[in-house]
Amino acid sequence: MAPTTEGTVNPTAPMADEGAPAVARSILAHTRGGRRARAVAAVRDLLRDRRGAVGAGLLVFFAAVAVLAPWLAPQDPRAAGSFSTDILARPSGSHWLGTDENGRDLLSQLLLGAQDTMLVGFTAALVSSVIGTAVGVASGYFGGWTDRVLNVLNDWFLVLPMIPVTVLAASLLGNRAADLPLGRTSVLILVIGLFGWAGTSRIVRAEVMSLRGRAFVERSVVLGAGRWRVIRTQILPNVMPLVLANAVIYVALAVLTESTLSYLGLGDPDRLSWGGMLQSAQDAGAMGSGAWGYFLAPGLCITLVVLGFSLLGHAVESRVDPRTREQR
């Protein structure tokens, strides 16, 4: 029991062993509550921006379509019973977008194609963000020869023309797609992710070099924190908002690149995607046949998804980038 100032025992004072865990739990709860409150405030602030609200609305809609596609699609385009003699039919009550050259329902293909397109976009952006963050942090924090070597590598990837390089890489790796879990889709994810990290790395490097000289980082070093601990606890939490903003924008580029590669015949023929629909529409002569739903619907969906990610990404960037915050 804890003694009072007069030397007597205070029955209301908690024992040290009992009070410490309670205090620790209170601090942790307060910290978690503060993080949740800041996250909620950040989302509200983002949605007040017209760009952020429109972008988030578009992405929520298409994400819901991708998740619910197996239940929303009128038929399974890959099933044997989906083929019919009603080829390249125009939109009607039975087929809202018409049919393809095999008589399959186009609306079903459009809904199910959202899954593959969104999967490639998100996963490729994740691969790109992880590589770009790792290279940028290492280059900006360690400096010296590490920075020089990684900077040369970063500059080399920056000047590579994205579409021709990804076309070449996807063509070369396509023969090994059978060994990968998602077939040619895995190839597209790897190619788009591996050749798109340089922009993220450049942004992260600049921010890390700025953070490295801040008082709170130097204080951690003086107190004996190792390099990896400083990176994990001080550097990464401060660069992640910029990484997030850049990743959201890169998803738009990944979706466009995936659609381009699929349109060029480098996608997985066994999986449905919007770019693959455009390629099939081109091969089937849909424009000349008046089957406008075949090419217009996937093209419009690609445009809206890219617009949604671009709007949301720029709205996030305007709130986390120090340069844009100063301009505001």
N, C-alpha and C positions, 0 to 999 in steps of 0.2 A: 504494500500500500504506500502511496506517496505521502510524505510528511508535509504539514503546512509550515508557514514561516514561524509559527510559535512553537514548533517542535511537536505538535500533536498530529495525529493521523487524520487525514481528510478522507472520509469514506466515499465521497463522490468522485474522487480522482481515479482514472483508470490506471491499471498496472501497465508498465512500459511494454511488457510482452503482448498484452492484449490490445493496447492502443495503436501500436505500430502497423499491424496489418490493416486495421480500420482506416487509418490515415492514408496508407498506400492505396487501398481500394478507392477511397474518396478522390485521391489525386488522379488515378487512372480513369475513373468515371468522369471526372471533370474534363480531362484531356480528350476523351472520346466524344463527350458531349460538345466540346468546343470545336472539334474537327467536323462533327456532323452539322453543327450550326453554320460553320464557314462553308461547307459544301452546299448546303441548302441555299445560303445567301448567294453563292457564286452561280448556282443554277438559275435562281430568280433574276439575278443581274444579267445573265446571258440571255434569258428569254425576253427581257425588256427590249433588247436589241432586235429590230425588225428582221435583220439578216439571220440572227440566231434562232428566232421563233419560226421563221419560214423553213430554214434548213432542218431544224429539229423535227418539225411537222412532217416534212417529206421523208426523212429517214425513218421516223417511227412507222409511217405508213408502209414503206417498202420492207422494213424489217418484219413487220407483222405479216405482210404478204409472203415473205420467204419462209417464215416459221409455219404459217397455216396453209401453205400451198398444197400439201397432199390432201387436205380436206376441202379446199376451195376448188381445186381443179375438177372440171366435169368428167374427165376420163384420164387414164394413164396412157400417155402417148407411146410408151415403150411396150405396152401389152399388145398381143397379137390381135385382139378384138378391136383395137382402135383404128386399124386400117380399113379404108372403104374406097368405093369407086367414085365418090364425090370429091374430085380433086380440084384444088385451087378455087374452091367455091368462095363466093363473096360473103360478107357478113350477113347472117340471118338469125332468126329466133333460136334455131337449134345450135348454131355455131356463131357466137357473137363477133368473133374476129375472122371467121371463115375457116378454111382448111388448107393444108399444105399439099404438096405434090403427091403425097401418099394417102390423102383423104383424112388425115388426123386433125383433131381440133387444135387450132392455134392458141386459143385462150389458155388451154391446159399447158401448152408448151411455154407460154409467156409466164404463167404463174410459177411453174416448176423451174424455169430458167433463172428466176430471181435467186434461187438458192445457190447455184453454182457461181453466179456473178458476184453476189455479196460475199460468199465464202472466199473467193480469190481476192477480192478487194481488201477485206479485213485482215486476212492471214498474211498477204503480201506486205501490207502496211506494218503489221506486227514484226515480221522478219526484218524489214527495212529499219524500223525504229530501234529494235534491239541492237542491230549491228551499228547503226549510226550513233546511238547513245554511247555504246562501249568505246568506239573509236574516238568520238569527240571528247569524252571524259578523260581517257588515257592521254590523248594529245594535249589537251588543255591543262591538265593537272600536273603531269610528270615533266612536260617540257623537254628541253635538251634534244638529244638525238631521237628520242621517242617521238617528239613532236615533229621533227624534220622528216622522219621516215613516213609517219602516218599522214603528214601534210602532202607529201608527194603522191601517196596512194590515193588520198582524197581528191586531189586535183586531177589525177588521171581518170577517176570515175566520173568526175564532174563534166569533163569534156567529151565523154563518150556519148554518141547519139543514141538516145534511149530506144526508139522503135527499131532501127536496123540491128542494134546489138541484141535486143531481146528476140527478134525474129531469128537471127543466126543461132543464138544459144538454144532457143526452143526447138529449132530444127535439128541441131546436133544431139540434144538430149532426148528428143522424142522417141528414139529407138530403144531407150532404156526405161520408158515409162511403165512397162508392164511390171517392173520390179518395185514400183512405188505404190503406196497405199491408195492414192486417188488417181492413178494412171497419169494421163497427160495433164490433168488439173494440178497435180503436184509439181509437174515441170513448170507450169505457168506461175505458180506461187513462188517457187524457188528463183526462177529467172527474174521476175518482176521485183521480188524482195532483195535479191543480191545485187541488182544493178541500180537500186534507187535510194541507197542509204547516204550518199555523199552530201546531199543538202542538209539532212538532219545533223550529220557529223559537224558540218561547218558552223551551224547555229549553236550547237551544244558546246563546241570548243570555245567560241567567243564568250559564251556565258560563264563557262568554267574558269576561264582566264580572269574574268572580272571578279568572280566569287573567291578565287584563290587568295586575293589580297585583302578580303574583308576581315573585320575585327573578330567576328565570331569563329571564322575558320582558323585564324592565327591563334586565338585563345585555346581552341581544341588541341592544336599542335603543341602549344606550350604546356598544356596540362598532361601531355603524354599520350594522346590518342595517335594510333598508327595511321598510316596512309589509307588503308582500306576502310578503317572505321570512319575516318573523316569523309571519305568519298560516300560511304553508305549513309551516314547520318547527317552530313552537312551539305554535300554537293548535290547528290541525286535528288533529294526532296525539292531543291530549289530550281533544278533544270527540268523536272518532269512536266510542269505546266507547258513549257515551250515545246517539249517533245510531243505532248498530247496534241497541241494545236497543229504542229507540223504533220503528225500522223493522220489527223482527220483530213487535212488537205490532200495528203498522199493517197488516201483511199480513193479519192476521185480520180487521180492519175492512174492508180492500179486498175480501177474499173474500166477506164478508157483503154488502157494497154491490153487488158484481157480481152476486151471486145474486139480490138484490132487484130490480135493474134488469132482469135477464134474465127474472125471473118476471113483471115488469110489461110484458114485450113489447118492451123496449128493447135487447135483446141482438141478436147476429147470427143470423138464422134459418138461415144456411148453415153455421154452426159449432155443434158440440156443447158444451154446458156443463151443469152440474148445475142451475143456476137455470132454464135453458131446458127441462130435463126436467120440473121442477116446474110450469112454465107449461103444457107440453103435457099433463101428467097432469091438471091442473085443467080444461083445455079438453075433454079426452076423457072426463071423468067417471070417472077411475080409482078413486076412493074408492067410488063407488056400485057399480062393477063388480067390486069385490073384488080388483083388480089392485094389491095393496099394494106390490109391488116397484117399481112405477112412481114412487111418491111417497116411500116410506119409505127406499129405498136412497140416492137423492141427498140427501135431508134429513139422514140419518145421516152421510153423508160430509162434508157441509158442517159439521156440528156437530163432528166429530172433527178436521177440519183447523183450524177456528177454535180449538178447545181446545188442539191441539198448539202452534200459534203463540203463543197466550196464555200457556201454561205456560212455554214456552221463553223468551219475551220477558220475563216477570216474573222468571225465574231469572237471566237475563243482567242485568237491571236491578238486582237485589239485590246484584250483585257489582261493578257499575261506577258506580252512583249514590252519590256521597259521603254523602248523607243516610242511605241504607239501610245503608251500610257502617258508619257510626257506631252505628246501632242494633244491629247485629250485634256 
